[in-house]
Amino acid sequence: MKTPAWSRLAGYTWGVLFWNILVALFGAYVRATGSGAGCGAHWPTCNGEIIPRAPQVETLIEFTHRATSGLAFLSVLFLFLWVWRAFPKGHPARLGAGLSLFFMITESLVGASLVLFGWVADNVSPERAVVQMVHLANTYFLLAALALTAWWASGGGPLRLRGQGAVGPALLLGLLALLFLSMSGAVTALGDLLFPVRNSLEALERSLTPGEHFLVRLRVLHPLIAVSVGLYVVFAGFLVAHLRPSAHTRSLAQALAYLYGAQLLAGLVNVWLKAPVWMQLLHLFLAYAVWLAFLLLGAAALAWGARRVELGEGEASQVHRGTGGATWKDYLALTKPRVISLLLLTTLLAMLIAAKGWPGTGLFLAVALGGYMMAGAANAINMVVDRDIDARMRRTAKRPTVTQRISSRDALLFAFALAVLGFAVLWWGANLLAATLALMGLIWYVLVYTLYLKRRTWQNIVIGGAAGAFPPLVGWAAVTGELSLFAWYLFALIFFWTPVHFWALALMIQDDYRAVGVPMLPVVLGERATVIQIALYALLTALISVMPLAMGELGFFYLTSSLLLNGLLILKSLALYRRPERRTAVSLYKYSMLYLALLFVAMAVDRVL
């Protein structure tokens, strides 16, 4: 049986994509080995010759790269001609092939400019750094165009951008974030080449030294940018797979998470080994793989969404469109202000604890605003994901996503806007570490707790509750720029306090959770097991709360305050154990919030005194 022409074309297109990845990696090898000047300042000839005679090693490397790049150009040109002949007018594969040829031409021109202007070898000019970033961005665009062409040539559906709700902005933000990350990586790799270091400590010291070259000072930012972007990209991938569920989106979201984890690990090893050439190439290959996985996930989601929109299903349907008439109060309700108040208090008090006094009005206000935005964004996304069960629970039945005063699309757009602005405020007003930690808290709450654990296991609040322990880390990092052992103690304190607080609430509203099938502890194991667990976690919380005394971080004022607060917490937990009634559950639930607030106040006052 003969292979259809379109199948042969699809196979050829994927082959061209793979070949261009190899050529791009070889170009990185040329840069990493300092062979970019191997052909002198001549282009397209090599040292004035079409084929260099008796070449040096650097010349051979650069000439081989030019030869393979020429073959890549011809392969894309042939692809363009084949696609335009094989597919009818209006087929998206034609657009992909046209863009592939365009970016292949610009790739050649940017590569030529590096040689002609001398931005190779040991050149340390700002112009070289800029062109290096442009070159890598163009490579990303070329690979994206080739991947989309292969997707369409293999039968992938056309993409529809309109009517996709918040899926489109989420994907666009992810692509821009990956592009920004790649550009920062290009600068970092250039710094590693031109300013080598003996170890990671020297790299950090030089990065923080005033007067150092900008390529050296930018090096320290790339790991934090990588973590921040990775968190968002993985989060966006699983959220898009949740909103546009299909076999393709789910498998690509999982592949994206594994690939990004591997890339972060490769980045750590790269730093540890002081950026050997082979490790740089592996790191770059994984970066290309992450970019293409996210792109194809977007293509699968938008193609699937286009079909659902045509059928009047999904987010675009009347069910999630919203009735209109939403006010600022409805949008404020999306952020859950009462829930945020305690989180924000621990953030701001952690700043006072870290600073041993007032951290500064500007910094305090920036963290307060940025922290509220990030937490509010997480809560808004949670309302969209849980709108089905919220509608059947008395406590949540009046949420604006349930009453449809705000559509799912508008709620998600509002959440993404809050998250982006909150991250920017924290980065600008404090530092990138604080902003990254706030983003980690958001993603832990949405991805780990809401999307994965909440409807699967009664341990949801134990593991997922870690999201509520991130705020003091944000406050501490905003003041100090690092995380000490004391900061992680604050994290552990809230982590072990959360089950006491939340399971008391779960006892109060267990009938609602049972009705909607959410496996909270009282629903799965019963009231007796729940009150035993609460008592155990209350004891653990009390023990952890006195650890700073052993560390020598706090003194007499905190000692007396913690003894009183912990004594009452344990007494109320025991009262609930003896009489597991609504009245005792309400009492413990309300006191647990006061307990945490007063414990942080006691720490702040003690540190000041």
C-alpha positions in Angstrom: 0.0 0.0 0.0 1.5 3.3 -1.1 1.9 6.1 1.5 -0.4 9.1 0.7 1.3 12.2 -0.5 0.1 14.3 2.4 1.5 11.7 4.9 4.9 11.9 3.2 4.7 15.7 3.4 3.8 15.6 7.1 6.8 13.3 7.8 9.1 15.6 5.8 7.8 18.6 7.7 8.6 17.0 11.1 12.0 16.0 9.7 12.7 19.6 8.7 11.7 20.8 12.2 14.1 18.3 13.8 16.9 19.2 11.4 16.5 22.9 12.2 16.7 22.1 16.0 20.0 20.3 15.3 21.3 23.3 13.3 20.3 25.7 16.1 22.1 23.6 18.6 25.2 23.5 16.4 25.0 27.3 16.3 25.0 27.3 20.1 28.1 25.1 20.0 29.8 27.6 17.7 29.1 30.4 20.2 30.1 28.3 23.2 33.4 27.3 21.7 34.2 30.8 20.6 34.4 29.7 16.9 32.1 32.4 15.6 35.1 34.3 14.1 36.4 31.2 12.4 35.7 32.6 9.0 36.8 36.1 9.8 34.6 39.0 8.9 33.5 37.4 5.7 30.0 36.3 4.7 28.8 34.3 2.8 32.4 33.3 2.0 34.7 31.9 4.6 37.9 34.0 4.9 37.3 35.2 1.4 37.0 31.6 0.0 34.0 29.6 -0.9 35.6 26.5 0.6 38.4 27.3 3.0 41.7 25.5 2.3 43.7 24.0 5.3 41.2 25.4 7.8 41.9 25.8 11.5 39.6 24.0 14.0 37.6 27.2 14.6 37.3 27.8 10.8 36.1 24.2 10.3 33.5 24.5 13.0 32.1 27.8 11.6 32.2 26.6 8.0 30.4 23.4 8.9 27.7 25.4 10.7 27.3 27.6 7.6 27.0 24.5 5.4 24.4 22.9 7.6 22.5 26.2 7.8 22.5 26.4 4.1 21.0 22.9 3.9 18.4 24.0 6.5 17.5 27.0 4.3 17.0 24.7 1.2 14.9 22.3 3.2 12.6 25.0 4.3 12.4 26.4 0.8 11.5 23.0 -0.6 8.9 22.6 2.2 7.3 25.9 1.2 7.0 24.9 -2.4 5.7 21.4 -1.6 3.1 22.7 0.9 1.8 25.4 -1.5 1.4 22.7 -4.2 -0.2 20.0 -2.0 -2.7 22.1 0.0 -5.5 24.3 -1.4 -5.8 28.1 -1.0 -6.8 29.0 2.6 -5.3 25.9 4.2 -3.4 26.9 7.4 -0.4 24.8 6.4 0.3 27.4 3.7 0.5 30.1 6.3 2.8 28.0 8.4 5.1 27.3 5.5 5.2 31.0 4.5 6.1 32.0 8.0 8.7 29.3 8.1 10.4 30.6 5.0 10.2 34.2 6.3 11.9 33.4 9.6 14.4 31.2 7.8 15.4 34.3 5.8 15.6 36.6 8.9 17.6 33.8 10.7 20.2 34.0 7.9 20.3 37.7 8.0 20.8 37.9 11.8 23.5 35.3 11.6 25.2 37.2 8.9 25.1 40.4 10.9 26.9 38.8 13.8 29.8 38.0 11.5 29.8 41.2 9.5 29.7 43.5 12.5 32.2 41.5 14.5 29.7 40.4 17.3 31.5 37.1 17.8 34.4 35.6 19.7 35.4 37.9 22.6 33.3 40.9 21.7 31.6 42.2 24.9 29.5 45.1 23.5 25.9 45.7 24.4 25.0 45.4 20.7 26.2 41.8 20.7 24.0 41.0 23.7 20.9 42.6 22.0 21.5 40.8 18.7 22.1 37.5 20.6 18.7 37.9 22.1 17.1 38.7 18.8 18.8 35.7 17.2 17.4 33.3 19.8 14.0 34.8 19.6 14.0 34.4 15.8 15.0 30.8 16.2 12.0 30.3 18.5 9.7 31.9 15.9 11.2 29.7 13.2 10.7 26.5 15.2 7.2 27.6 16.1 6.3 28.1 12.4 7.7 24.8 11.4 5.9 23.0 14.3 2.6 24.5 13.3 3.2 23.6 9.7 3.8 20.0 10.7 0.8 20.1 13.0 -1.5 21.3 10.1 0.2 19.0 7.6 -0.5 16.0 9.9 -4.3 16.8 10.1 -4.3 19.2 13.0 -7.4 21.5 13.0 -7.3 25.2 12.3 -6.9 27.5 15.2 -9.6 30.0 16.3 -8.5 32.8 18.5 -11.8 34.6 19.0 -14.4 33.2 21.4 -11.8 31.3 23.4 -12.4 33.1 26.7 -9.3 33.3 28.9 -7.6 30.4 27.2 -6.1 32.7 24.5 -4.6 35.2 26.9 -3.3 32.4 29.2 -1.5 30.8 26.2 -0.2 34.2 24.9 1.2 35.1 28.2 2.9 31.7 28.5 4.5 32.1 25.1 5.7 35.6 25.9 7.1 34.4 29.2 9.0 31.6 27.5 10.4 34.0 25.0 11.5 36.4 27.7 13.1 33.5 29.5 15.0 32.4 26.4 16.3 35.9 25.8 17.6 36.1 29.4 19.1 32.7 28.9 20.9 33.9 25.8 22.5 36.8 27.8 23.4 34.4 30.6 25.1 32.0 28.2 27.0 34.9 26.7 28.1 36.0 30.2 29.3 32.4 31.0 31.4 32.4 27.8 33.0 35.8 28.2 33.3 36.0 32.0 33.9 32.5 33.3 34.0 31.8 37.0 35.6 29.2 39.2 32.5 28.3 41.3 28.9 29.4 41.9 29.8 31.5 44.9 32.1 33.6 42.8 29.4 34.0 40.2 27.0 35.2 42.9 29.5 37.6 44.4 30.4 39.1 41.0 26.7 39.4 40.1 26.1 41.5 43.2 29.2 43.7 42.8 28.6 47.3 41.6 30.6 48.2 38.5 30.8 44.7 37.1 29.9 44.3 33.4 26.2 44.1 32.7 26.5 40.5 31.4 27.9 39.5 34.8 25.3 41.3 36.8 22.4 39.9 34.8 23.6 36.3 35.3 22.0 36.0 38.8 18.5 36.9 37.6 18.2 34.0 35.1 17.6 31.2 37.6 14.8 33.2 39.3 13.3 34.1 36.0 13.4 30.4 35.0 11.6 29.3 38.2 9.0 32.0 37.8 8.3 31.3 34.1 8.3 27.6 34.7 5.8 27.8 37.4 3.4 29.9 35.3 3.9 27.8 32.1 3.2 24.5 33.9 0.2 26.1 35.7 -1.1 27.5 32.4 -0.7 24.2 30.7 -2.7 22.2 33.2 -5.3 25.0 33.4 -5.8 25.0 29.6 -6.0 21.2 29.7 -8.7 21.6 32.3 -10.7 24.1 30.3 -10.1 22.4 26.9 -10.0 18.7 28.0 -8.9 16.2 25.3 -6.3 13.4 25.1 -3.9 15.8 23.3 -4.1 18.6 25.8 -3.8 16.3 28.8 -0.8 14.4 27.5 0.9 17.6 26.3 0.3 19.3 29.7 1.9 16.4 31.4 4.8 16.3 29.0 5.3 20.0 29.5 5.6 19.6 33.3 8.1 16.8 32.9 10.1 18.7 30.4 10.2 21.8 32.4 11.3 19.9 35.5 14.1 18.3 33.5 15.1 21.7 32.2 15.3 23.2 35.7 17.4 20.2 36.8 19.7 20.6 33.8 20.0 24.3 34.7 21.1 23.5 38.2 23.6 21.0 37.0 24.8 23.5 34.4 25.5 26.0 37.2 27.1 23.4 39.4 29.5 22.2 36.6 30.3 25.8 35.6 28.5 25.6 32.3 30.4 23.1 30.2 29.6 23.1 26.5 27.7 19.8 26.4 25.6 20.9 29.4 24.7 24.2 27.7 23.5 22.3 24.6 21.4 19.9 26.7 19.9 22.8 28.5 19.1 24.6 25.2 17.6 21.4 23.7 15.2 21.1 26.7 14.3 24.8 26.3 13.4 24.1 22.6 11.4 21.1 23.7 9.4 23.1 26.4 8.7 25.8 23.8 7.4 23.4 21.2 5.4 21.4 23.8 3.6 24.6 25.0 3.0 25.7 21.5 1.5 22.4 20.4 -0.6 22.3 23.6 -1.9 25.8 22.6 -2.6 24.5 19.1 -4.5 21.5 20.4 -6.5 23.6 22.8 -7.4 26.3 20.3 -8.4 23.8 17.6 -10.5 21.9 20.1 -12.0 25.1 21.4 -12.9 26.2 17.9 -15.0 23.1 17.4 -16.7 23.5 20.7 -17.5 27.2 20.0 -19.1 26.2 16.8 -21.3 23.7 18.6 -22.2 26.3 21.3 -20.5 24.4 24.1 -17.7 25.2 26.6 -16.9 28.6 28.0 -18.7 30.4 25.1 -22.1 28.8 25.9 -24.9 30.5 27.8 -24.1 28.6 30.9 -20.9 30.4 31.5 -21.5 33.6 29.5 -22.7 35.6 32.5 -25.8 37.8 32.9 -23.9 41.1 33.0 -24.4 44.0 35.4 -21.4 43.1 37.6 -20.1 45.8 39.9 -16.8 46.4 41.5 -18.1 44.7 44.6 -18.6 41.5 42.5 -15.0 41.6 41.3 -13.9 42.3 44.9 -15.8 39.2 46.0 -13.8 37.1 43.5 -10.7 37.8 45.5 -12.2 36.6 48.8 -11.1 39.6 51.0 -11.9 37.9 54.3 -9.8 34.9 53.4 -6.9 37.1 52.2 -6.9 39.3 55.3 -5.2 36.7 57.5 -2.8 35.7 54.7 -1.8 39.3 54.2 -1.4 39.9 57.9 1.2 37.1 58.1 3.0 38.5 55.1 3.3 42.0 56.6 4.1 40.8 60.1 6.8 38.6 58.6 8.3 41.8 57.2 8.4 43.3 60.6 9.9 40.1 62.1 12.6 40.0 59.3 13.4 43.7 59.6 13.3 43.8 63.4 11.3 46.9 63.0 9.7 49.0 60.3 10.8 47.8 56.9 10.0 51.1 55.1 6.7 52.6 53.9 7.3 52.1 50.2 8.3 48.4 50.6 5.5 47.8 53.0 2.8 49.2 50.7 4.2 47.4 47.6 4.2 44.0 49.3 0.7 44.7 50.7 -0.7 45.6 47.3 1.2 42.9 45.3 0.5 40.2 47.9 -3.3 41.0 47.8 -3.3 40.9 44.0 -1.6 37.5 43.8 -3.8 35.9 46.5 -6.9 37.5 44.9 -5.9 36.0 41.5 -5.6 32.6 43.0 -9.0 32.9 44.7 -10.7 34.1 41.5 -9.3 31.1 39.5 -10.5 28.8 42.3 -14.0 30.2 41.9 -14.0 29.5 38.2 -12.8 25.9 38.6 -15.1 25.1 41.5 -18.2 26.8 40.1 -20.0 23.5 39.7 -19.7 22.4 43.3 -20.1 26.0 44.6 -23.5 26.1 43.1 -24.6 23.2 45.3 -23.2 24.4 48.6 -25.0 26.9 50.9 -21.8 28.7 51.9 -20.8 29.4 48.3 -24.1 29.6 46.4 -24.0 33.4 46.1 -20.5 33.7 44.6 -20.5 35.9 41.5 -19.3 33.0 39.3 -22.3 30.9 40.5 -24.9 33.6 40.1 -23.3 34.4 36.7 -23.0 38.1 37.4 -19.4 37.5 36.2 -18.7 35.1 33.3 -16.0 32.5 33.6 -14.0 34.2 30.8 -14.2 37.6 32.6 -13.3 36.1 35.9 -10.2 34.4 34.5 -9.1 37.5 32.6 -9.5 39.5 35.8 -7.4 36.8 37.6 -4.6 36.8 35.0 -4.5 40.6 35.1 -4.2 40.6 38.9 -1.5 38.0 38.8 0.6 39.8 36.2 0.2 43.2 38.0 0.8 41.6 41.4 4.0 39.9 40.2 5.2 43.2 38.6 4.5 45.2 41.8 6.4 42.7 44.0 9.3 42.6 41.6 9.5 46.4 41.2 8.7 47.3 44.8 10.6 44.4 46.5 12.6 41.9 44.5 12.3 39.0 42.1 12.5 36.4 44.8 9.5 37.8 46.7 7.5 37.9 43.4 8.5 34.3 42.6 7.5 33.0 46.0 4.1 34.7 45.7 3.6 33.1 42.3 4.6 29.7 43.8 1.8 30.2 46.4 -0.7 31.0 43.7 0.2 28.0 41.6 0.3 25.6 44.6 -3.2 26.7 45.6 -4.7 26.4 42.1 -2.8 23.6 40.5 -1.9 21.3 43.5 -4.9 21.9 45.8 -7.8 23.0 43.6 -7.2 21.1 40.3 -5.5 18.0 41.6 -6.0 17.2 45.3 -9.3 18.7 46.4 -11.6 16.2 44.7 -9.3 13.2 45.0 -8.1 12.7 48.6 -8.9 13.8 52.2 -5.2 14.8 52.5 -6.1 17.7 50.2 -5.8 20.3 52.8 -2.7 18.9 54.4 -0.7 19.0 51.2 -2.6 21.7 49.4 -2.7 23.9 52.5 1.0 24.7 52.0 -0.2 27.4 49.6 -1.3 29.4 52.7 2.2 29.1 54.2 3.9 31.0 51.4 2.9 34.5 52.5 5.5 34.8 55.3 8.2 33.7 52.9 7.2 36.5 50.6 7.4 39.1 53.4 10.7 37.8 54.6 12.2 37.7 51.1 11.0 41.2 50.4 13.0 42.6 53.3 16.1 40.4 53.2 16.3 39.1 49.6 16.9 35.6 50.9 15.2 32.9 53.0 16.8 32.0 56.4 16.0 29.1 58.6 13.7 31.4 60.6 11.7 32.1 57.4 11.2 28.4 56.8 10.1 28.1 60.5 7.3 30.5 59.8 6.3 28.4 56.7 6.2 25.3 58.9 4.2 26.9 61.6 1.4 27.8 59.1 1.7 24.5 57.4 0.9 22.5 60.5 -1.7 25.1 61.8 -3.8 24.8 58.6 -5.4 21.4 59.3 -6.5 22.5 62.7 -8.1 25.6 61.2 -9.7 24.1 58.1 -10.9 20.8 59.6 -12.8 22.7 62.2 -14.5 24.5 59.3 -15.0 21.2 57.5 -16.8 19.8 60.5 -19.2 22.7 60.4 -20.1 22.3 56.7 -19.5 18.6 56.2 -23.0 18.0 54.9 -22.3 20.4 52.0 -19.0 18.6 51.2 -20.8 15.2 51.4 -23.5 16.5 49.0 -21.1 17.5 46.3 -18.7 14.6 46.7 -15.6 16.4 48.0 -13.6 14.0 50.1 -12.9 16.2 53.1 -11.7 14.3 56.2 -15.1 14.3 58.1 -16.8 13.0 55.0 -14.3 10.2 54.4 -13.3 9.0 57.9 -15.9 10.6 60.1 -16.1 13.1 63.0 -14.1 11.0 65.5 -11.1 10.6 63.2 -11.3 14.3 62.3 -11.2 15.5 65.9 -8.3 13.2 66.7 -6.3 14.6 63.7 -7.2 18.1 64.8 -5.8 17.5 68.4 -2.6 15.9 67.0 -2.0 18.8 64.6 -2.7 21.3 67.4 -0.1 19.7 69.5 2.4 19.7 66.6 1.6 23.4 66.0 2.3 24.2 69.6 5.6 22.3 69.6 6.8 24.1 66.4 5.7 27.5 67.8 8.4 27.3 70.5 11.3 26.3 68.2 12.4 29.9 67.7 13.1 30.1 71.4 15.6 27.2 71.0 17.1 28.9 68.0 17.7 32.1 70.1 15.6 34.2 67.7 13.0 35.2 70.2 12.8 36.0 73.9 10.7 36.3 77.1 7.8 38.3 75.6 7.2 35.7 72.9 7.7 32.9 75.4 4.9 34.0 77.7 2.6 34.9 74.7 3.1 31.6 73.0 2.4 29.6 76.2 -0.9 31.4 76.7 -2.0 31.1 73.0 -0.9 27.5 72.7 -2.5 26.5 76.0 -5.8 27.8 74.8 -5.4 26.2 71.3 -4.9 22.8 72.9 -7.7 23.2 75.4 -10.2 24.1 72.6 -9.0 21.1 70.5 -9.5 18.8 73.5 -13.0 20.3 74.1 -13.8 19.5 70.5 -12.5 16.0 71.0 -14.7 15.4 74.0 -17.8 17.1 72.4 -17.5 17.1 68.6 -20.4 19.5 68.1 -21.0 22.5 65.9 -20.6 24.9 68.8 -17.2 23.6 69.8 -16.1 23.4 66.1 -17.1 27.1 65.6 -15.3 28.1 68.7 -12.0 26.4 67.6 -12.4 27.7 64.0 -12.7 31.3 65.2 -10.0 31.1 67.8 -7.5 29.4 65.3 -7.6 32.6 63.2 -7.0 34.8 66.3 -4.3 32.4 67.4 -2.2 32.7 64.3 -2.6 36.5 64.1 -1.6 37.0 67.8 1.3 34.6 67.5 2.8 36.6 64.6 2.1 39.9 66.4 4.0 38.5 69.5 7.0 37.5 67.3 7.0 40.9 65.7 6.9 42.8 69.0 9.5 40.5 70.6 11.9 41.1 67.6 11.4 44.9 67.9 12.0 44.8 71.7 
